[in-house]
Amino acid sequence: KKSCYLKALSHIVSNLPRQVQLTELPALLPLLLEALSCADQAVQLSTLSCLQPVLLEPPPALRNQLEALFSRMLALTASPAM
């Protein structure tokens, strides 16, 4: 069930206006990082798509979590699906 919630969250966040994404990012970032660690590849891809626009111009909330973000993204590079 949790992977379904995380996938739904990433879809919702990716459809929010950028300003709302930036405002809510500090609260949502821990869940999005958890979604990157999820075993479900659909959740991982959805979360990467959600984070992609934010990564182009990272807000301060994201800069504070770069180490956690990079460690999860590095782990994804070992995945055959990626």
mmCIF file of the N, C-alpha and C atoms, coordinates in Angstrom:
data_MODEL
# 
_entry.id   MODEL 
# 
loop_
_atom_site.group_PDB 
_atom_site.id 
_atom_site.type_symbol 
_atom_site.label_atom_id 
_atom_site.label_alt_id 
_atom_site.label_comp_id 
_atom_site.label_asym_id 
_atom_site.label_entity_id 
_atom_site.label_seq_id 
_atom_site.pdbx_PDB_ins_code 
_atom_site.Cartn_x 
_atom_site.Cartn_y 
_atom_site.Cartn_z 
_atom_site.occupancy 
_atom_site.B_iso_or_equiv 
_atom_site.pdbx_formal_charge 
_atom_site.auth_seq_id 
_atom_site.auth_comp_id 
_atom_site.auth_asym_id 
_atom_site.auth_atom_id 
_atom_site.pdbx_PDB_model_num 
ATOM 1   N N  . LYS A 1 1  ? 0.815  -1.201 0.000   1.00 0.00 ? 1  LYS A N  1 
ATOM 2   C CA . LYS A 1 1  ? 0.000  0.000  0.000   1.00 0.00 ? 1  LYS A CA 1 
ATOM 3   C C  . LYS A 1 1  ? 0.854  1.259  0.000   1.00 0.00 ? 1  LYS A C  1 
ATOM 4   N N  . LYS A 1 2  ? 1.953  1.205  0.734   1.00 0.00 ? 2  LYS A N  1 
ATOM 5   C CA . LYS A 1 2  ? 2.778  2.404  0.865   1.00 0.00 ? 2  LYS A CA 1 
ATOM 6   C C  . LYS A 1 2  ? 3.310  2.863  -0.489  1.00 0.00 ? 2  LYS A C  1 
ATOM 7   N N  . SER A 1 3  ? 3.699  1.915  -1.331  1.00 0.00 ? 3  SER A N  1 
ATOM 8   C CA . SER A 1 3  ? 4.216  2.308  -2.640  1.00 0.00 ? 3  SER A CA 1 
ATOM 9   C C  . SER A 1 3  ? 3.131  2.993  -3.467  1.00 0.00 ? 3  SER A C  1 
ATOM 10  N N  . CYS A 1 4  ? 1.902  2.578  -3.300  1.00 0.00 ? 4  CYS A N  1 
ATOM 11  C CA . CYS A 1 4  ? 0.787  3.230  -4.016  1.00 0.00 ? 4  CYS A CA 1 
ATOM 12  C C  . CYS A 1 4  ? 0.622  4.669  -3.547  1.00 0.00 ? 4  CYS A C  1 
ATOM 13  N N  . TYR A 1 5  ? 0.731  4.886  -2.251  1.00 0.00 ? 5  TYR A N  1 
ATOM 14  C CA . TYR A 1 5  ? 0.624  6.242  -1.712  1.00 0.00 ? 5  TYR A CA 1 
ATOM 15  C C  . TYR A 1 5  ? 1.763  7.124  -2.218  1.00 0.00 ? 5  TYR A C  1 
ATOM 16  N N  . LEU A 1 6  ? 2.966  6.572  -2.227  1.00 0.00 ? 6  LEU A N  1 
ATOM 17  C CA . LEU A 1 6  ? 4.123  7.345  -2.680  1.00 0.00 ? 6  LEU A CA 1 
ATOM 18  C C  . LEU A 1 6  ? 4.023  7.675  -4.164  1.00 0.00 ? 6  LEU A C  1 
ATOM 19  N N  . LYS A 1 7  ? 3.526  6.734  -4.947  1.00 0.00 ? 7  LYS A N  1 
ATOM 20  C CA . LYS A 1 7  ? 3.344  6.977  -6.382  1.00 0.00 ? 7  LYS A CA 1 
ATOM 21  C C  . LYS A 1 7  ? 2.287  8.053  -6.606  1.00 0.00 ? 7  LYS A C  1 
ATOM 22  N N  . ALA A 1 8  ? 1.197  7.976  -5.877  1.00 0.00 ? 8  ALA A N  1 
ATOM 23  C CA . ALA A 1 8  ? 0.147  8.996  -5.994  1.00 0.00 ? 8  ALA A CA 1 
ATOM 24  C C  . ALA A 1 8  ? 0.682  10.365 -5.588  1.00 0.00 ? 8  ALA A C  1 
ATOM 25  N N  . LEU A 1 9  ? 1.478  10.402 -4.526  1.00 0.00 ? 9  LEU A N  1 
ATOM 26  C CA . LEU A 1 9  ? 2.056  11.671 -4.082  1.00 0.00 ? 9  LEU A CA 1 
ATOM 27  C C  . LEU A 1 9  ? 2.943  12.278 -5.155  1.00 0.00 ? 9  LEU A C  1 
ATOM 28  N N  . SER A 1 10 ? 3.790  11.479 -5.764  1.00 0.00 ? 10 SER A N  1 
ATOM 29  C CA . SER A 1 10 ? 4.685  12.028 -6.785  1.00 0.00 ? 10 SER A CA 1 
ATOM 30  C C  . SER A 1 10 ? 3.908  12.507 -8.000  1.00 0.00 ? 10 SER A C  1 
ATOM 31  N N  . HIS A 1 11 ? 2.827  11.830 -8.357  1.00 0.00 ? 11 HIS A N  1 
ATOM 32  C CA . HIS A 1 11 ? 1.998  12.290 -9.477  1.00 0.00 ? 11 HIS A CA 1 
ATOM 33  C C  . HIS A 1 11 ? 1.311  13.609 -9.136  1.00 0.00 ? 11 HIS A C  1 
ATOM 34  N N  . ILE A 1 12 ? 0.813  13.707 -7.920  1.00 0.00 ? 12 ILE A N  1 
ATOM 35  C CA . ILE A 1 12 ? 0.138  14.943 -7.504  1.00 0.00 ? 12 ILE A CA 1 
ATOM 36  C C  . ILE A 1 12 ? 1.126  16.101 -7.486  1.00 0.00 ? 12 ILE A C  1 
ATOM 37  N N  . VAL A 1 13 ? 2.293  15.877 -6.906  1.00 0.00 ? 13 VAL A N  1 
ATOM 38  C CA . VAL A 1 13 ? 3.296  16.941 -6.808  1.00 0.00 ? 13 VAL A CA 1 
ATOM 39  C C  . VAL A 1 13 ? 3.750  17.379 -8.194  1.00 0.00 ? 13 VAL A C  1 
ATOM 40  N N  . SER A 1 14 ? 3.915  16.451 -9.108  1.00 0.00 ? 14 SER A N  1 
ATOM 41  C CA . SER A 1 14 ? 4.384  16.826 -10.444 1.00 0.00 ? 14 SER A CA 1 
ATOM 42  C C  . SER A 1 14 ? 3.350  17.655 -11.206 1.00 0.00 ? 14 SER A C  1 
ATOM 43  N N  . ASN A 1 15 ? 2.087  17.590 -10.813 1.00 0.00 ? 15 ASN A N  1 
ATOM 44  C CA . ASN A 1 15 ? 1.051  18.367 -11.476 1.00 0.00 ? 15 ASN A CA 1 
ATOM 45  C C  . ASN A 1 15 ? 0.720  19.677 -10.766 1.00 0.00 ? 15 ASN A C  1 
ATOM 46  N N  . LEU A 1 16 ? 1.397  19.940 -9.668  1.00 0.00 ? 16 LEU A N  1 
ATOM 47  C CA . LEU A 1 16 ? 1.188  21.207 -8.963  1.00 0.00 ? 16 LEU A CA 1 
ATOM 48  C C  . LEU A 1 16 ? 1.956  22.324 -9.666  1.00 0.00 ? 16 LEU A C  1 
ATOM 49  N N  . PRO A 1 17 ? 1.466  23.542 -9.564  1.00 0.00 ? 17 PRO A N  1 
ATOM 50  C CA . PRO A 1 17 ? 2.255  24.672 -10.088 1.00 0.00 ? 17 PRO A CA 1 
ATOM 51  C C  . PRO A 1 17 ? 3.607  24.745 -9.386  1.00 0.00 ? 17 PRO A C  1 
ATOM 52  N N  . ARG A 1 18 ? 4.608  25.197 -10.098 1.00 0.00 ? 18 ARG A N  1 
ATOM 53  C CA . ARG A 1 18 ? 5.979  25.239 -9.565  1.00 0.00 ? 18 ARG A CA 1 
ATOM 54  C C  . ARG A 1 18 ? 6.062  25.984 -8.234  1.00 0.00 ? 18 ARG A C  1 
ATOM 55  N N  . GLN A 1 19 ? 5.364  27.087 -8.113  1.00 0.00 ? 19 GLN A N  1 
ATOM 56  C CA . GLN A 1 19 ? 5.431  27.870 -6.870  1.00 0.00 ? 19 GLN A CA 1 
ATOM 57  C C  . GLN A 1 19 ? 4.903  27.055 -5.686  1.00 0.00 ? 19 GLN A C  1 
ATOM 58  N N  . VAL A 1 20 ? 3.860  26.292 -5.905  1.00 0.00 ? 20 VAL A N  1 
ATOM 59  C CA . VAL A 1 20 ? 3.318  25.445 -4.835  1.00 0.00 ? 20 VAL A CA 1 
ATOM 60  C C  . VAL A 1 20 ? 4.308  24.327 -4.522  1.00 0.00 ? 20 VAL A C  1 
ATOM 61  N N  . GLN A 1 21 ? 4.915  23.758 -5.549  1.00 0.00 ? 21 GLN A N  1 
ATOM 62  C CA . GLN A 1 21 ? 5.927  22.719 -5.330  1.00 0.00 ? 21 GLN A CA 1 
ATOM 63  C C  . GLN A 1 21 ? 7.044  23.249 -4.438  1.00 0.00 ? 21 GLN A C  1 
ATOM 64  N N  . LEU A 1 22 ? 7.529  24.436 -4.758  1.00 0.00 ? 22 LEU A N  1 
ATOM 65  C CA . LEU A 1 22 ? 8.637  25.009 -3.992  1.00 0.00 ? 22 LEU A CA 1 
ATOM 66  C C  . LEU A 1 22 ? 8.228  25.314 -2.564  1.00 0.00 ? 22 LEU A C  1 
ATOM 67  N N  . THR A 1 23 ? 7.005  25.779 -2.388  1.00 0.00 ? 23 THR A N  1 
ATOM 68  C CA . THR A 1 23 ? 6.530  26.113 -1.044  1.00 0.00 ? 23 THR A CA 1 
ATOM 69  C C  . THR A 1 23 ? 6.391  24.862 -0.183  1.00 0.00 ? 23 THR A C  1 
ATOM 70  N N  . GLU A 1 24 ? 5.898  23.786 -0.771  1.00 0.00 ? 24 GLU A N  1 
ATOM 71  C CA . GLU A 1 24 ? 5.624  22.564 -0.014  1.00 0.00 ? 24 GLU A CA 1 
ATOM 72  C C  . GLU A 1 24 ? 6.779  21.571 -0.005  1.00 0.00 ? 24 GLU A C  1 
ATOM 73  N N  . LEU A 1 25 ? 7.825  21.859 -0.737  1.00 0.00 ? 25 LEU A N  1 
ATOM 74  C CA . LEU A 1 25 ? 8.944  20.920 -0.853  1.00 0.00 ? 25 LEU A CA 1 
ATOM 75  C C  . LEU A 1 25 ? 9.569  20.524 0.488   1.00 0.00 ? 25 LEU A C  1 
ATOM 76  N N  . PRO A 1 26 ? 9.786  21.452 1.416   1.00 0.00 ? 26 PRO A N  1 
ATOM 77  C CA . PRO A 1 26 ? 10.392 21.014 2.685   1.00 0.00 ? 26 PRO A CA 1 
ATOM 78  C C  . PRO A 1 26 ? 9.584  19.929 3.395   1.00 0.00 ? 26 PRO A C  1 
ATOM 79  N N  . ALA A 1 27 ? 8.265  20.000 3.320   1.00 0.00 ? 27 ALA A N  1 
ATOM 80  C CA . ALA A 1 27 ? 7.434  18.987 3.976   1.00 0.00 ? 27 ALA A CA 1 
ATOM 81  C C  . ALA A 1 27 ? 7.374  17.691 3.174   1.00 0.00 ? 27 ALA A C  1 
ATOM 82  N N  . LEU A 1 28 ? 7.425  17.801 1.852   1.00 0.00 ? 28 LEU A N  1 
ATOM 83  C CA . LEU A 1 28 ? 7.270  16.627 0.989   1.00 0.00 ? 28 LEU A CA 1 
ATOM 84  C C  . LEU A 1 28 ? 8.575  15.901 0.694   1.00 0.00 ? 28 LEU A C  1 
ATOM 85  N N  . LEU A 1 29 ? 9.685  16.583 0.834   1.00 0.00 ? 29 LEU A N  1 
ATOM 86  C CA . LEU A 1 29 ? 10.968 16.001 0.438   1.00 0.00 ? 29 LEU A CA 1 
ATOM 87  C C  . LEU A 1 29 ? 11.299 14.683 1.140   1.00 0.00 ? 29 LEU A C  1 
ATOM 88  N N  . PRO A 1 30 ? 11.068 14.541 2.438   1.00 0.00 ? 30 PRO A N  1 
ATOM 89  C CA . PRO A 1 30 ? 11.357 13.235 3.054   1.00 0.00 ? 30 PRO A CA 1 
ATOM 90  C C  . PRO A 1 30 ? 10.560 12.093 2.420   1.00 0.00 ? 30 PRO A C  1 
ATOM 91  N N  . LEU A 1 31 ? 9.311  12.352 2.055   1.00 0.00 ? 31 LEU A N  1 
ATOM 92  C CA . LEU A 1 31 ? 8.503  11.316 1.415   1.00 0.00 ? 31 LEU A CA 1 
ATOM 93  C C  . LEU A 1 31 ? 8.987  11.024 -0.002  1.00 0.00 ? 31 LEU A C  1 
ATOM 94  N N  . LEU A 1 32 ? 9.389  12.061 -0.711  1.00 0.00 ? 32 LEU A N  1 
ATOM 95  C CA . LEU A 1 32 ? 9.898  11.859 -2.065  1.00 0.00 ? 32 LEU A CA 1 
ATOM 96  C C  . LEU A 1 32 ? 11.220 11.092 -2.047  1.00 0.00 ? 32 LEU A C  1 
ATOM 97  N N  . LEU A 1 33 ? 12.057 11.376 -1.054  1.00 0.00 ? 33 LEU A N  1 
ATOM 98  C CA . LEU A 1 33 ? 13.312 10.628 -0.921  1.00 0.00 ? 33 LEU A CA 1 
ATOM 99  C C  . LEU A 1 33 ? 13.035 9.167  -0.580  1.00 0.00 ? 33 LEU A C  1 
ATOM 100 N N  . GLU A 1 34 ? 12.042 8.944  0.241   1.00 0.00 ? 34 GLU A N  1 
ATOM 101 C CA . GLU A 1 34 ? 11.658 7.571  0.565   1.00 0.00 ? 34 GLU A CA 1 
ATOM 102 C C  . GLU A 1 34 ? 11.144 6.856  -0.684  1.00 0.00 ? 34 GLU A C  1 
ATOM 103 N N  . ALA A 1 35 ? 10.436 7.581  -1.526  1.00 0.00 ? 35 ALA A N  1 
ATOM 104 C CA . ALA A 1 35 ? 9.912  6.988  -2.751  1.00 0.00 ? 35 ALA A CA 1 
ATOM 105 C C  . ALA A 1 35 ? 11.042 6.554  -3.688  1.00 0.00 ? 35 ALA A C  1 
ATOM 106 N N  . LEU A 1 36 ? 12.148 7.285  -3.681  1.00 0.00 ? 36 LEU A N  1 
ATOM 107 C CA . LEU A 1 36 ? 13.294 6.889  -4.505  1.00 0.00 ? 36 LEU A CA 1 
ATOM 108 C C  . LEU A 1 36 ? 13.897 5.575  -4.026  1.00 0.00 ? 36 LEU A C  1 
ATOM 109 N N  . SER A 1 37 ? 13.719 5.256  -2.762  1.00 0.00 ? 37 SER A N  1 
ATOM 110 C CA . SER A 1 37 ? 14.249 4.013  -2.198  1.00 0.00 ? 37 SER A CA 1 
ATOM 111 C C  . SER A 1 37 ? 13.262 2.861  -2.287  1.00 0.00 ? 37 SER A C  1 
ATOM 112 N N  . CYS A 1 38 ? 12.075 3.141  -2.761  1.00 0.00 ? 38 CYS A N  1 
ATOM 113 C CA . CYS A 1 38 ? 11.029 2.118  -2.869  1.00 0.00 ? 38 CYS A CA 1 
ATOM 114 C C  . CYS A 1 38 ? 11.431 1.070  -3.898  1.00 0.00 ? 38 CYS A C  1 
ATOM 115 N N  . ALA A 1 39 ? 11.056 -0.167 -3.659  1.00 0.00 ? 39 ALA A N  1 
ATOM 116 C CA . ALA A 1 39 ? 11.400 -1.251 -4.584  1.00 0.00 ? 39 ALA A CA 1 
ATOM 117 C C  . ALA A 1 39 ? 10.590 -1.194 -5.875  1.00 0.00 ? 39 ALA A C  1 
ATOM 118 N N  . ASP A 1 40 ? 9.471  -0.531 -5.862  1.00 0.00 ? 40 ASP A N  1 
ATOM 119 C CA . ASP A 1 40 ? 8.603  -0.433 -7.044  1.00 0.00 ? 40 ASP A CA 1 
ATOM 120 C C  . ASP A 1 40 ? 9.217  0.543  -8.047  1.00 0.00 ? 40 ASP A C  1 
ATOM 121 N N  . GLN A 1 41 ? 9.573  0.036  -9.232  1.00 0.00 ? 41 GLN A N  1 
ATOM 122 C CA . GLN A 1 41 ? 10.227 0.865  -10.243 1.00 0.00 ? 41 GLN A CA 1 
ATOM 123 C C  . GLN A 1 41 ? 9.318  1.973  -10.755 1.00 0.00 ? 41 GLN A C  1 
ATOM 124 N N  . ALA A 1 42 ? 8.025  1.737  -10.795 1.00 0.00 ? 42 ALA A N  1 
ATOM 125 C CA . ALA A 1 42 ? 7.091  2.774  -11.234 1.00 0.00 ? 42 ALA A CA 1 
ATOM 126 C C  . ALA A 1 42 ? 7.108  3.953  -10.276 1.00 0.00 ? 42 ALA A C  1 
ATOM 127 N N  . VAL A 1 43 ? 7.240  3.670  -9.000  1.00 0.00 ? 43 VAL A N  1 
ATOM 128 C CA . VAL A 1 43 ? 7.318  4.735  -7.996  1.00 0.00 ? 43 VAL A CA 1 
ATOM 129 C C  . VAL A 1 43 ? 8.617  5.516  -8.176  1.00 0.00 ? 43 VAL A C  1 
ATOM 130 N N  . GLN A 1 44 ? 9.702  4.806  -8.415  1.00 0.00 ? 44 GLN A N  1 
ATOM 131 C CA . GLN A 1 44 ? 10.993 5.469  -8.620  1.00 0.00 ? 44 GLN A CA 1 
ATOM 132 C C  . GLN A 1 44 ? 10.942 6.395  -9.832  1.00 0.00 ? 44 GLN A C  1 
ATOM 133 N N  . LEU A 1 45 ? 10.420 5.897  -10.941 1.00 0.00 ? 45 LEU A N  1 
ATOM 134 C CA . LEU A 1 45 ? 10.345 6.703  -12.163 1.00 0.00 ? 45 LEU A CA 1 
ATOM 135 C C  . LEU A 1 45 ? 9.423  7.907  -11.991 1.00 0.00 ? 45 LEU A C  1 
ATOM 136 N N  . SER A 1 46 ? 8.313  7.700  -11.337 1.00 0.00 ? 46 SER A N  1 
ATOM 137 C CA . SER A 1 46 ? 7.372  8.789  -11.099 1.00 0.00 ? 46 SER A CA 1 
ATOM 138 C C  . SER A 1 46 ? 8.009  9.867  -10.226 1.00 0.00 ? 46 SER A C  1 
ATOM 139 N N  . THR A 1 47 ? 8.751  9.437  -9.235  1.00 0.00 ? 47 THR A N  1 
ATOM 140 C CA . THR A 1 47 ? 9.404  10.386 -8.329  1.00 0.00 ? 47 THR A CA 1 
ATOM 141 C C  . THR A 1 47 ? 10.523 11.137 -9.044  1.00 0.00 ? 47 THR A C  1 
ATOM 142 N N  . LEU A 1 48 ? 11.288 10.442 -9.868  1.00 0.00 ? 48 LEU A N  1 
ATOM 143 C CA . LEU A 1 48 ? 12.330 11.120 -10.637 1.00 0.00 ? 48 LEU A CA 1 
ATOM 144 C C  . LEU A 1 48 ? 11.725 12.167 -11.571 1.00 0.00 ? 48 LEU A C  1 
ATOM 145 N N  . SER A 1 49 ? 10.615 11.828 -12.198 1.00 0.00 ? 49 SER A N  1 
ATOM 146 C CA . SER A 1 49 ? 9.928  12.790 -13.069 1.00 0.00 ? 49 SER A CA 1 
ATOM 147 C C  . SER A 1 49 ? 9.423  13.988 -12.281 1.00 0.00 ? 49 SER A C  1 
ATOM 148 N N  . CYS A 1 50 ? 8.982  13.723 -11.087 1.00 0.00 ? 50 CYS A N  1 
ATOM 149 C CA . CYS A 1 50 ? 8.488  14.791 -10.212 1.00 0.00 ? 50 CYS A CA 1 
ATOM 150 C C  . CYS A 1 50 ? 9.627  15.720 -9.789  1.00 0.00 ? 50 CYS A C  1 
ATOM 151 N N  . LEU A 1 51 ? 10.782 15.147 -9.477  1.00 0.00 ? 51 LEU A N  1 
ATOM 152 C CA . LEU A 1 51 ? 11.912 15.937 -8.982  1.00 0.00 ? 51 LEU A CA 1 
ATOM 153 C C  . LEU A 1 51 ? 12.693 16.636 -10.086 1.00 0.00 ? 51 LEU A C  1 
ATOM 154 N N  . GLN A 1 52 ? 12.592 16.148 -11.306 1.00 0.00 ? 52 GLN A N  1 
ATOM 155 C CA . GLN A 1 52 ? 13.401 16.680 -12.405 1.00 0.00 ? 52 GLN A CA 1 
ATOM 156 C C  . GLN A 1 52 ? 13.283 18.197 -12.560 1.00 0.00 ? 52 GLN A C  1 
ATOM 157 N N  . PRO A 1 53 ? 12.089 18.784 -12.614 1.00 0.00 ? 53 PRO A N  1 
ATOM 158 C CA . PRO A 1 53 ? 12.019 20.248 -12.762 1.00 0.00 ? 53 PRO A CA 1 
ATOM 159 C C  . PRO A 1 53 ? 12.612 20.996 -11.567 1.00 0.00 ? 53 PRO A C  1 
ATOM 160 N N  . VAL A 1 54 ? 12.474 20.418 -10.394 1.00 0.00 ? 54 VAL A N  1 
ATOM 161 C CA . VAL A 1 54 ? 12.991 21.067 -9.182  1.00 0.00 ? 54 VAL A CA 1 
ATOM 162 C C  . VAL A 1 54 ? 14.513 21.018 -9.151  1.00 0.00 ? 54 VAL A C  1 
ATOM 163 N N  . LEU A 1 55 ? 15.093 19.969 -9.737  1.00 0.00 ? 55 LEU A N  1 
ATOM 164 C CA . LEU A 1 55 ? 16.545 19.826 -9.735  1.00 0.00 ? 55 LEU A CA 1 
ATOM 165 C C  . LEU A 1 55 ? 17.240 20.837 -10.652 1.00 0.00 ? 55 LEU A C  1 
ATOM 166 N N  . LEU A 1 56 ? 16.516 21.346 -11.624 1.00 0.00 ? 56 LEU A N  1 
ATOM 167 C CA . LEU A 1 56 ? 17.116 22.317 -12.535 1.00 0.00 ? 56 LEU A CA 1 
ATOM 168 C C  . LEU A 1 56 ? 17.510 23.604 -11.808 1.00 0.00 ? 56 LEU A C  1 
ATOM 169 N N  . GLU A 1 57 ? 16.682 24.031 -10.883 1.00 0.00 ? 57 GLU A N  1 
ATOM 170 C CA . GLU A 1 57 ? 16.961 25.201 -10.052 1.00 0.00 ? 57 GLU A CA 1 
ATOM 171 C C  . GLU A 1 57 ? 16.625 24.833 -8.610  1.00 0.00 ? 57 GLU A C  1 
ATOM 172 N N  . PRO A 1 58 ? 17.547 24.153 -7.942  1.00 0.00 ? 58 PRO A N  1 
ATOM 173 C CA . PRO A 1 58 ? 17.221 23.638 -6.608  1.00 0.00 ? 58 PRO A CA 1 
ATOM 174 C C  . PRO A 1 58 ? 16.980 24.749 -5.584  1.00 0.00 ? 58 PRO A C  1 
ATOM 175 N N  . PRO A 1 59 ? 15.841 24.674 -4.892  1.00 0.00 ? 59 PRO A N  1 
ATOM 176 C CA . PRO A 1 59 ? 15.556 25.633 -3.827  1.00 0.00 ? 59 PRO A CA 1 
ATOM 177 C C  . PRO A 1 59 ? 16.389 25.299 -2.592  1.00 0.00 ? 59 PRO A C  1 
ATOM 178 N N  . PRO A 1 60 ? 16.457 26.210 -1.633  1.00 0.00 ? 60 PRO A N  1 
ATOM 179 C CA . PRO A 1 60 ? 17.254 25.941 -0.416  1.00 0.00 ? 60 PRO A CA 1 
ATOM 180 C C  . PRO A 1 60 ? 16.856 24.657 0.299   1.00 0.00 ? 60 PRO A C  1 
ATOM 181 N N  . ALA A 1 61 ? 15.571 24.328 0.321   1.00 0.00 ? 61 ALA A N  1 
ATOM 182 C CA . ALA A 1 61 ? 15.131 23.103 1.002   1.00 0.00 ? 61 ALA A CA 1 
ATOM 183 C C  . ALA A 1 61 ? 15.774 21.877 0.379   1.00 0.00 ? 61 ALA A C  1 
ATOM 184 N N  . LEU A 1 62 ? 15.954 21.892 -0.917  1.00 0.00 ? 62 LEU A N  1 
ATOM 185 C CA . LEU A 1 62 ? 16.573 20.755 -1.600  1.00 0.00 ? 62 LEU A CA 1 
ATOM 186 C C  . LEU A 1 62 ? 18.084 20.759 -1.405  1.00 0.00 ? 62 LEU A C  1 
ATOM 187 N N  . ARG A 1 63 ? 18.673 21.919 -1.389  1.00 0.00 ? 63 ARG A N  1 
ATOM 188 C CA . ARG A 1 63 ? 20.130 21.993 -1.194  1.00 0.00 ? 63 ARG A CA 1 
ATOM 189 C C  . ARG A 1 63 ? 20.540 21.414 0.153   1.00 0.00 ? 63 ARG A C  1 
ATOM 190 N N  . ASN A 1 64 ? 19.669 21.537 1.142   1.00 0.00 ? 64 ASN A N  1 
ATOM 191 C CA . ASN A 1 64 ? 19.963 20.992 2.471   1.00 0.00 ? 64 ASN A CA 1 
ATOM 192 C C  . ASN A 1 64 ? 19.908 19.466 2.480   1.00 0.00 ? 64 ASN A C  1 
ATOM 193 N N  . GLN A 1 65 ? 19.267 18.864 1.489   1.00 0.00 ? 65 GLN A N  1 
ATOM 194 C CA . GLN A 1 65 ? 19.093 17.420 1.430   1.00 0.00 ? 65 GLN A CA 1 
ATOM 195 C C  . GLN A 1 65 ? 19.865 16.765 0.280   1.00 0.00 ? 65 GLN A C  1 
ATOM 196 N N  . LEU A 1 66 ? 20.829 17.473 -0.273  1.00 0.00 ? 66 LEU A N  1 
ATOM 197 C CA . LEU A 1 66 ? 21.542 16.956 -1.448  1.00 0.00 ? 66 LEU A CA 1 
ATOM 198 C C  . LEU A 1 66 ? 22.251 15.630 -1.179  1.00 0.00 ? 66 LEU A C  1 
ATOM 199 N N  . GLU A 1 67 ? 22.839 15.481 -0.025  1.00 0.00 ? 67 GLU A N  1 
ATOM 200 C CA . GLU A 1 67 ? 23.545 14.232 0.270   1.00 0.00 ? 67 GLU A CA 1 
ATOM 201 C C  . GLU A 1 67 ? 22.579 13.049 0.255   1.00 0.00 ? 67 GLU A C  1 
ATOM 202 N N  . ALA A 1 68 ? 21.432 13.205 0.882   1.00 0.00 ? 68 ALA A N  1 
ATOM 203 C CA . ALA A 1 68 ? 20.435 12.131 0.896   1.00 0.00 ? 68 ALA A CA 1 
ATOM 204 C C  . ALA A 1 68 ? 19.912 11.868 -0.514  1.00 0.00 ? 68 ALA A C  1 
ATOM 205 N N  . LEU A 1 69 ? 19.698 12.930 -1.274  1.00 0.00 ? 69 LEU A N  1 
ATOM 206 C CA . LEU A 1 69 ? 19.197 12.781 -2.637  1.00 0.00 ? 69 LEU A CA 1 
ATOM 207 C C  . LEU A 1 69 ? 20.213 12.051 -3.516  1.00 0.00 ? 69 LEU A C  1 
ATOM 208 N N  . PHE A 1 70 ? 21.471 12.462 -3.458  1.00 0.00 ? 70 PHE A N  1 
ATOM 209 C CA . PHE A 1 70 ? 22.497 11.835 -4.288  1.00 0.00 ? 70 PHE A CA 1 
ATOM 210 C C  . PHE A 1 70 ? 22.730 10.379 -3.905  1.00 0.00 ? 70 PHE A C  1 
ATOM 211 N N  . SER A 1 71 ? 22.683 10.071 -2.620  1.00 0.00 ? 71 SER A N  1 
ATOM 212 C CA . SER A 1 71 ? 22.893 8.670  -2.229  1.00 0.00 ? 71 SER A CA 1 
ATOM 213 C C  . SER A 1 71 ? 21.778 7.786  -2.768  1.00 0.00 ? 71 SER A C  1 
ATOM 214 N N  . ARG A 1 72 ? 20.545 8.280  -2.776  1.00 0.00 ? 72 ARG A N  1 
ATOM 215 C CA . ARG A 1 72 ? 19.438 7.495  -3.326  1.00 0.00 ? 72 ARG A CA 1 
ATOM 216 C C  . ARG A 1 72 ? 19.530 7.400  -4.848  1.00 0.00 ? 72 ARG A C  1 
ATOM 217 N N  . MET A 1 73 ? 19.950 8.472  -5.489  1.00 0.00 ? 73 MET A N  1 
ATOM 218 C CA . MET A 1 73 ? 20.075 8.454  -6.944  1.00 0.00 ? 73 MET A CA 1 
ATOM 219 C C  . MET A 1 73 ? 21.232 7.548  -7.371  1.00 0.00 ? 73 MET A C  1 
ATOM 220 N N  . LEU A 1 74 ? 22.311 7.541  -6.616  1.00 0.00 ? 74 LEU A N  1 
ATOM 221 C CA . LEU A 1 74 ? 23.427 6.630  -6.917  1.00 0.00 ? 74 LEU A CA 1 
ATOM 222 C C  . LEU A 1 74 ? 22.998 5.179  -6.804  1.00 0.00 ? 74 LEU A C  1 
ATOM 223 N N  . ALA A 1 75 ? 22.173 4.891  -5.806  1.00 0.00 ? 75 ALA A N  1 
ATOM 224 C CA . ALA A 1 75 ? 21.676 3.521  -5.645  1.00 0.00 ? 75 ALA A CA 1 
ATOM 225 C C  . ALA A 1 75 ? 20.825 3.121  -6.852  1.00 0.00 ? 75 ALA A C  1 
ATOM 226 N N  . LEU A 1 76 ? 20.122 4.079  -7.435  1.00 0.00 ? 76 LEU A N  1 
ATOM 227 C CA . LEU A 1 76 ? 19.299 3.778  -8.610  1.00 0.00 ? 76 LEU A CA 1 
ATOM 228 C C  . LEU A 1 76 ? 20.147 3.439  -9.830  1.00 0.00 ? 76 LEU A C  1 
ATOM 229 N N  . THR A 1 77 ? 21.366 3.919  -9.894  1.00 0.00 ? 77 THR A N  1 
ATOM 230 C CA . THR A 1 77 ? 22.204 3.638  -11.056 1.00 0.00 ? 77 THR A CA 1 
ATOM 231 C C  . THR A 1 77 ? 22.574 2.170  -11.164 1.00 0.00 ? 77 THR A C  1 
ATOM 232 N N  . ALA A 1 78 ? 22.498 1.458  -10.043 1.00 0.00 ? 78 ALA A N  1 
ATOM 233 C CA . ALA A 1 78 ? 22.790 0.023  -10.047 1.00 0.00 ? 78 ALA A CA 1 
ATOM 234 C C  . ALA A 1 78 ? 21.590 -0.805 -10.492 1.00 0.00 ? 78 ALA A C  1 
ATOM 235 N N  . SER A 1 79 ? 20.444 -0.180 -10.620 1.00 0.00 ? 79 SER A N  1 
ATOM 236 C CA . SER A 1 79 ? 19.234 -0.891 -11.006 1.00 0.00 ? 79 SER A CA 1 
ATOM 237 C C  . SER A 1 79 ? 19.227 -1.146 -12.510 1.00 0.00 ? 79 SER A C  1 
ATOM 238 N N  . PRO A 1 80 ? 18.981 -2.391 -12.932 1.00 0.00 ? 80 PRO A N  1 
ATOM 239 C CA . PRO A 1 80 ? 18.930 -2.694 -14.370 1.00 0.00 ? 80 PRO A CA 1 
ATOM 240 C C  . PRO A 1 80 ? 17.836 -1.904 -15.108 1.00 0.00 ? 80 PRO A C  1 
ATOM 241 N N  . ALA A 1 81 ? 16.762 -1.576 -14.405 1.00 0.00 ? 81 ALA A N  1 
ATOM 242 C CA . ALA A 1 81 ? 15.659 -0.845 -15.034 1.00 0.00 ? 81 ALA A CA 1 
ATOM 243 C C  . ALA A 1 81 ? 16.033 0.591  -15.347 1.00 0.00 ? 81 ALA A C  1 
ATOM 244 N N  . MET A 1 82 ? 17.006 1.133  -14.647 1.00 0.00 ? 82 MET A N  1 
ATOM 245 C CA . MET A 1 82 ? 17.395 2.509  -14.852 1.00 0.00 ? 82 MET A CA 1 
ATOM 246 C C  . MET A 1 82 ? 18.447 2.597  -15.940 1.00 0.00 ? 82 MET A C  1 
# 
